[in-house]
Amino acid sequence: MLSCILNSERAIDVNIRIIRVFTKIRETQINNLNIILDIEEIKKKLYNQSKNIELVFEYLDELNKKADNPNPRKEIGYKKK
């Protein structure tokens, strides 16, 4: 605050540096917020993909069970006597 009131070259220099630092801090926070939002979006996509993968494995397990216990099929076509 004092650097805004004083009129010396050094006070003006310090004031400019302070403003630049706060500007950099604000930019960093905005960048971090964007990164956090991107990470959350990726987490949602991965969560949905893991559900889909679990569903695929469940279907594969069902197919394996059916392959282990095949029902005998009825023959089709003409029967020879």
Secondary structure, DSSP 8 states (H G I E B T S, - for coil): -HHHH--SHHHHHHHHHHHHHHHHHHHHHHHHHHHHHHHHHHHHHHHHHHHHHHHHHHHHHHHHHHHHS-------S----
